[in-house]
Amino acid sequence: MRVRFAPSPTGQLHVGNARTALFNWLLARGSGGTFILRIEDTDVERSTRESEATIVRDLRWLGLDWDEGPDIGGAHGPYRQSERLHLYQSYAKELLTAKAAYHCFCSMAQLDAERQEALAEGRPTRYAGTCRRLSPEQAAARIAAGERPAIRFRVPEERDVVFADAVRGDVRFQTDVIGDPVIVRADGTPAYNFAVVVDDALMEVTHVIRGEDHISNTPRQILLYEALGFAPPIFAHLSMVMGPDHSPLSKRHGATSVAEFRAKGYLPEALVNYLALIGWSPGGGDELLPIDELARRFSLETVGHSAGVFDEEKLAWANRHYLKMADQARLAELSLPYFNDAGVRMAPDERGLAFLAAAMAMASSSVDRLNQVPARLTFLFDYDAAAALGDAQLLAEMRGEGARAVVVALAGELAEAPRLDREKFREIANRVKARTSQKGKALFHPIRVVLTGRAEGPELDLAVPTIDLGAELPASAGIPKIVGNKERASAFARALDALSPEP
């Protein structure tokens, strides 16, 4: 089995195209086949090497590797269409010699006028065949006179083209509605339907898995395979990826490219797993599976043909799962750009990353995306007791007799306390409980406010030891200075006393 993903390098990798690449990859890896990356860059005006590099980077970020491609070579290269022009010219000449193709001298203005006339009369907008009747000698004379023709494929008349789609079953087209397609433009560049046939045939592609928007191209391609003496591959056309409103996924639905979802803080394994679920199910009631297991279970026979809806809420659900499973050191490193974007300057220092990894447990189980991590951990780096008490409701709560007693007792207990670990924190909390007779929320809510400056946040058993751990790190650790628990309790008691002095 040999499959390929053949993007045009004219922009970013859309999630719909990423799913197509993924399904090809899953089929190849699950069957021990070959996965090929081919770059279709004959659109000279729009194709760029920068876009190609972006696509390659996004595919690798998703964890999709290839066995043959422009960056690693292979026995069937080159793998950029712009480097294969000599092959298209050779096969076009072969079709001209066999009279399966002919030169077309029609101008764009003429073709557009014929198209508008057909639309006005309610006829199919197929080529009228104006140049089909030219003899080779007439065409040669016009070329010798300086005209630059395109080359059109001569579609057989009154014939049905039938192919068995691996996803949709038998599909039938009548050649009467197809018209003769251009296979080589007047500037010498190949048209899509011609280049893709030559490439897939010479690269020995056995299965062509692509979006359903290519179904109408398939009969033209099958006829070209026949005319060139090649056996056509098995075709499988995937349903389109739709937005929540069941229209084609586009910018109006929000993020649509792999790069955008990466920038929002989604993990590649989550995006891959979710994309696999759009139009396919691994069976067994399972949804969240590693990519190698997805490949083991994947088959074209189980791919659905109904349109799949891209639901970012479900993607976030998958991402939460993988965030909980991920290595904390990896998440710490991946989170660095988001801290910097949030104004918390973090250097990739070894000790700083180790601290951030230790703190990550407070965030990774309670966020949807990595870009939400800084807000979850801001209390570590930004402590201001006076600012916390600037909230009228919070100030009213902390002025209460029970809460105030907890503040005073906690500050006293921490005055001589060494760095808190989980056990020492629990011991101090129990002593504060004994001194104040407060318990439950009445005890731990004031403790949270005192030590984090916030009414809500992560588990105190995780947060409090981490505060002191961070406070011990030197400036060279690459993280902002963290105020320790002892200093926080003292500062909060002073601020509360200043705002609400005892009678």
Salt bridges, closest charged atoms under 4 A:
GLU40 OE2 - ARG38 NH2 3.13
ASP43 OD2 - ARG46 NH1 3.51
GLU52 OE1 - ARG49 NE 3.70
GLU52 OE2 - ARG80 NH2 2.86
ASP65 OD1 - ARG29 NH2 3.28
ASP67 OD2 - ARG29 NH1 3.04
GLU68 OE2 - ARG2 NH1 2.89
GLU68 OE1 - HIS76 ND1 3.61
ASP71 OD2 - ARG60 NH2 2.52
GLU83 OE2 - ARG49 NH2 3.73
GLU83 OE2 - ARG80 NH1 3.13
GLU121 OE1 - ARG123 NE 2.70
GLU147 OE2 - ARG142 NE 2.98
ASP160 OD2 - ARG172 NH1 3.26
ASP165 OD2 - HIS237 ND1 2.60
ASP180 OD2 - ARG132 NH1 2.73
ASP199 OD2 - ARG38 NE 3.55
ASP199 OD1 - ARG84 NE 2.66
ASP200 OD2 - ARG4 NH2 2.88
ASP200 OD1 - ARG38 NH1 2.88
GLU204 OE2 - HIS76 NE2 3.75
GLU212 OE1 - ARG168 NH2 2.38
GLU226 OE1 - ARG159 NH1 2.89
ASP245 OD1 - HIS253 NE2 2.66
GLU260 OE2 - LYS251 NZ 2.77
GLU269 OE2 - ARG330 NH1 2.65
ASP286 OD2 - ARG297 NH1 2.93
GLU287 OE2 - LYS314 NZ 2.72
GLU293 OE2 - ARG296 NH2 2.73
GLU293 OE2 - ARG297 NE 2.71
GLU312 OE2 - LYS264 NZ 2.61
ASP368 OD1 - ARG320 NH1 2.66
GLU397 OE1 - HIS445 NE2 2.99
GLU413 OE1 - ARG431 NE 2.82
GLU413 OE2 - ARG435 NH1 3.36
ASP421 OD2 - LYS424 NZ 3.59
GLU423 OE2 - ARG426 NH1 3.65
ASP461 OD2 - ARG426 NH2 2.59
GLU472 OE2 - ARG419 NE 3.56
ASP497 OD1 - ARG404 NH2 3.34
